[in-house]
């Protein structure tokens, strides 16, 4: 992920939730994401609407790795850290689609505007919680391909323990997630490697302008760590 000459300063909900950029020069960014009230999960839970959050422009994206490891594939067989990251890697390039979690088809599509009042074209894409729901193989988000259902928001990931539990951020491992939800804003991403309190490689549905990306970022102390049951 070269020195760049300028970065864009962005604030969301009056807090600096982290930075994102390349290994040499991280650019400040407030996190776009999805936010919502508690939901009741049912076997036929529909795609849930998210509450409005303050819009924000995104900074320049980080360049992806030349080689993805583990391999990028939706064709996973077990719940494991390797398979979680395989789904995450296969998701890179899909558009950000507020309130959705549809992966496995063509990545062609667009997202324009400031979410939640953004406009999406194309049949596939995901927001931050929809992306994590698919990568974590949550029962309500299965099958991974061909199903747009995902009932979770950053509120549920932060405040409830449905198929996951809170862990110490210092104990985070590959495939775990970091989440925040406060003051009308929320975001969640998957941790891959490096310093969970500093610069780390992550997978995330980053925002309307950039979609799902593999990048280096930091995360402020508003983020807490959670772990999928079974990992």
Secondary structure, 3 states (H helix, E strand, C coil): CCCCCCCCCCCECCECCCEEECCCCEEECCCCCCECCCCCCCCCCCCCCCECCCCCCCCCCCCCCCCCCCCCCCCCCCCCHHHHHHHHHHHCCCCECCCCEEECCCCCCEEEEECCEEEEECCCEECHHHHHHHHCCCHHHCCCECCCCCCCCHHHHHHCCCCEEEECHHHCCCCCEEEEEECCEEEEEEEEEECCCCCEEEEEEEECCCEEEEEEECCCCCCEEEEECCC
